Amino acid sequence: MLKAKSLYHLIVYSILFIIVLISFFTFIIINNAHEDLQEKIQTLKNDYTDNQKELIKNHVNYVINFIDYYYEANKDKKLEATIQKEVIQAIQKLRIGVTQNEYVFIYDFDGNLIHDSVFKNNIGQNFLNTKDINNKEVIKELIKASKKYLGGYVEYIWYKPEIGKQTNKISYAKSYDRWNWTIGKGVYLDEIDKLVKEKEEGYNQKISNYTLQITSLTIMLVLYSIFIYKNATILIVNDVKEIGKYFKESQKDDKPINQNRLIFGEFKVIANYATDAMNNIKLRTNMLEDLNKNLEYKVNEKTKELTNLIDSQKKFIKNSVHEINTPLSIIQTNIDLLKMKIPNNKYITNIESGSKIIQYIYDDLSYLVKKDRVIYEKEYLEFSRILQSRIDFFDEIALSNSLHFTSDIEEDIYIKFNITELQRVIDNNLSNAIKYSFAKSPIIVKLHYINDEEIEFSVSTHSKRIEHQNKIFDDFYRENNARGGFGLGLKIVKDICDKNLVIIDLDSNEKETKFTYRFKINEDTTT
């Protein structure tokens, strides 16, 4: 039995403990409420922003669909300039927003303002270099975003007349390529601040309620604890000690707890649960140890098998590429000898075409095998001459497929690039052009200067529209499985262009597919 003095100390310590514990939980509750508020505020901001983005996107697409419909309905009846004028007048009348902040704007690709229902005095002026307070070139980015396949969003800081100051704004823009128009609509995001303020006021009221409830609960718990410790503390402590003793002894043997040594029935129930729990823990611990040992062994075995398989595949590809070179050289040499004896023979031409296809595939595989082990040094190359030589190489392959090249190559174009990587870019584009072009159609190859720092290389074909343009540069992807190939060519081109900061542009429709590559003349990026 405990002396009254010890019990008094126990009561005092217990009350202090309860106060500390309640203070701790009060902090947790308030902190959780604060975190919950921040989460709700963030969710509110995201939902509001997403909702506004969807609204302005739908509005812009609605306007573009209207323009396209109106153009198709009147293109044979009216001049294009007249159609454009009537379209702009119609857009003004189609204005959906109820405030001056909701309006559709139209710029051409050069940054000239075509339409703005609010700032009409600015129509005709050029805003291409306009920047916000964060130095973001807003109009340039809107035009750039609009040229994407599905359009795009731009977030920036813009003046809001209604409040007379700069605030956050997000706009969606999409291009109407027929007229080189960027059509967009924006929405200011400051309205979210009002909603946030309402949430914070509700949060403050909730904290006040929490504080009052916790204070009341604290007083009740202190009074209740005094009562409990005066009447049942010693008995409870004895039962707890007995259960604790069982947990210590259970580590040495599996004997159940002696329930005759417990007083309260509730603790007897707890003792039964404790016995079952300890038995289950021991059983599961043994099972888990066995499972871990078996799993570790299987993982090691499978990892070893997979490593061996990958090494074998790499070795096979490397040896295959090496072995192809010798017979391919023999075939090409004998073709040259046959052409000297039997010129203008279509069968020999077909054989030569096939050997060149094998040579092109060999070059791709050779590059893949070596690209992670070899440093491809850059040098100044005559792009014009190299491109013409590769066209000559593929010319017979094109002829055998009832195709022909039409080239527009500006002379004396030099760039700093690696010869092997440049040839892979050219060869894969010319090969794909031959593979996917309609029969008896031209393959148009162009190379010319854009300015003093950049050049542009493009290959255009009359072929089917590329349906999945976002996948065309992926590993092993082929738009048409019936045409053969490994699906690696454009992946090689993409990797080379990314490494050398070459900009790729793909434009594919029902009439034409065009791959365009913009090179820096003196790009000195290292791998």
Residue pairs with C-beta under 8 A, 6 or more apart in sequence:
1 234
2 10
2 233
2 234
7 229
7 230
7 233
7 234
10 229
10 233
11 225
11 226
11 229
11 230
11 233
14 225
14 229
15 222
15 225
15 226
18 218
18 221
18 222
18 225
19 218
19 222
22 214
22 217
22 218
22 221
25 214
26 210
26 211
26 214
29 210
29 214
30 207
30 210
33 203
33 206
33 207
33 210
34 203
37 199
37 200
37 203
40 199
41 196
41 199
44 192
44 195
44 196
44 199
45 192
45 196
48 189
48 191
48 192
48 195
49 170
49 189
49 192
52 170
52 187
52 189
53 153
53 170
53 172
53 187
55 187
56 170
56 171
56 172
56 184
56 185
56 186
56 187
57 151
57 172
59 96
59 104
59 185
60 104
60 151
60 172
60 173
60 174
60 183
60 184
60 185
61 174
63 91
63 94
63 104
63 183
64 174
64 176
64 183
66 87
66 90
66 91
66 94
67 87
67 176
67 183
68 176
68 178
70 83
70 86
70 87
70 90
71 83
71 87
71 178
74 83
74 86
75 83
78 86
80 179
84 179
88 106
88 114
88 115
91 104
91 106
91 115
91 117
92 115
92 117
95 102
95 103
95 104
95 117
96 102
97 103
99 162
100 118
100 161
100 162
101 160
101 161
101 162
101 187
101 188
102 185
102 187
103 116
103 117
103 118
103 185
104 115
104 117
104 183
104 184
104 185
105 113
105 115
105 116
105 183
105 184
105 185
105 186
106 113
106 114
106 115
106 116
106 181
106 182
106 183
106 184
107 113
107 114
107 127
107 139
107 142
107 143
107 181
107 182
107 184
108 114
108 179
108 180
108 181
108 182
109 143
109 147
109 175
109 180
109 181
109 182
110 126
110 128
111 126
111 127
111 128
111 129
111 130
111 139
111 140
111 143
112 124
112 125
112 126
112 127
112 128
113 119
113 122
113 123
113 124
113 125
113 126
113 127
114 123
114 181
115 123
116 122
116 123
118 161
127 139
128 137
128 139
128 140
128 143
129 137
129 139
129 140
130 137
130 138
130 139
131 137
131 138
132 138
132 156
132 157
132 158
132 166
133 157
133 166
134 156
134 157
136 156
136 157
138 154
138 156
138 158
141 154
141 156
142 154
142 171
142 173
142 182
142 184
143 173
143 175
143 182
144 152
145 151
145 152
145 153
145 154
145 173
146 152
146 173
146 174
146 175
146 182
146 183
146 184
147 175
147 182
149 469
149 470
150 174
151 172
151 173
151 174
151 175
152 172
152 173
152 174
153 170
153 171
153 172
153 173
154 170
154 171
154 173
155 168
155 169
155 170
156 168
156 169
156 170
156 171
157 166
157 167
157 168
157 169
158 166
158 167
158 169
158 186
158 188
159 165
159 166
160 166
160 167
160 169
160 188
160 190
163 190
167 188
167 189
167 190
168 188
168 189
168 190
169 186
169 187
169 188
169 189
170 186
170 187
170 189
171 184
171 185
171 186
171 187
172 184
172 185
172 186
173 182
173 183
173 184
174 182
174 183
174 184
175 181
175 182
175 183
176 182
176 183
235 263
235 264
236 264
238 263
239 262
239 263
239 264
239 267
240 267
242 257
242 258
242 261
242 262
242 267
243 257
243 262
243 267
243 270
243 271
243 274
246 257
246 271
246 274
246 275
247 274
247 278
249 255
250 275
250 278
254 279
254 282
256 275
257 271
257 274
257 275
259 268
259 271
259 272
262 268
262 271
317 365
317 368
317 369
318 369
320 365
321 362
321 365
321 366
321 369
324 358
324 362
324 365
325 362
328 355
328 358
328 359
328 362
331 351
331 355
331 358
332 352
332 355
332 359
335 348
335 351
335 352
335 355
338 345
338 348
339 345
339 348
339 352
342 348
349 396
349 399
349 400
350 400
352 396
353 396
353 397
353 399
353 400
356 393
356 394
356 396
356 397
357 397
357 431
360 394
360 427
360 431
361 486
363 423
363 424
363 427
364 424
364 427
364 428
364 486
364 488
364 489
364 492
367 420
367 421
367 424
367 492
368 488
368 492
371 495
375 527
376 418
376 420
376 421
376 527
377 418
378 416
378 417
378 418
378 524
379 416
379 417
379 418
379 419
380 414
380 415
380 416
381 414
381 415
381 416
381 417
381 419
381 422
382 412
382 413
382 414
383 413
383 414
383 415
383 417
383 422
383 447
383 455
383 457
383 519
384 409
384 410
384 411
384 412
384 413
384 447
386 419
386 422
386 423
386 426
387 407
387 409
387 426
387 445
387 447
387 457
388 407
388 409
390 423
390 426
390 427
390 430
391 405
391 407
391 430
391 445
393 427
394 405
394 427
394 430
394 431
394 434
395 405
397 431
397 434
398 404
398 405
398 434
398 443
401 434
401 437
401 439
402 439
402 440
403 434
403 437
403 439
403 440
403 441
403 442
403 443
404 442
404 443
405 442
405 443
405 445
406 442
406 443
406 444
406 445
407 444
407 445
407 446
408 444
408 445
408 446
408 447
408 448
409 445
409 446
409 447
409 448
410 447
410 448
410 449
413 447
413 448
413 449
413 455
414 521
415 422
415 455
415 519
415 520
415 521
415 522
415 523
416 521
416 522
416 523
416 524
417 500
417 519
417 523
421 496
421 500
424 492
424 493
424 496
425 457
425 493
425 496
425 497
425 502
425 517
426 457
428 489
428 490
428 492
428 493
429 459
429 493
429 515
430 443
430 445
430 459
431 489
432 489
432 490
433 443
433 459
433 461
434 443
435 483
435 484
435 485
436 461
436 463
436 464
436 479
436 480
436 483
436 513
437 443
437 461
437 462
437 463
438 461
438 462
438 463
441 461
441 462
442 462
443 459
443 460
443 461
444 458
444 459
444 460
444 461
445 458
445 459
446 456
446 457
446 458
446 460
447 455
447 456
447 457
447 458
448 455
448 456
449 455
449 456
450 456
450 518
452 521
453 520
453 521
453 522
454 518
454 519
454 520
454 521
455 518
455 519
455 521
456 516
456 517
456 518
456 519
457 516
457 517
457 519
458 514
458 515
458 516
458 517
459 514
459 515
460 512
460 513
460 514
460 515
461 512
461 513
461 514
462 511
462 512
463 512
463 513
464 479
464 480
464 513
465 508
465 509
465 510
465 513
466 472
466 479
466 506
466 508
466 513
467 479
468 477
468 479
469 506
469 508
471 477
472 479
472 490
472 506
473 490
473 491
473 493
473 494
473 504
474 487
474 491
475 487
475 488
475 491
476 486
476 487
476 488
476 491
477 487
477 490
477 491
478 485
478 487
493 504
494 504
496 502
497 503
497 504
497 517
499 525
499 527
500 519
500 520
500 523
500 525
501 520
501 523
501 525
502 517
502 518
502 519
502 520
503 517
503 518
504 515
504 516
504 517
505 515
505 516
505 517
505 518
506 513
506 514
506 515
506 516
507 513
507 514
507 516
508 514
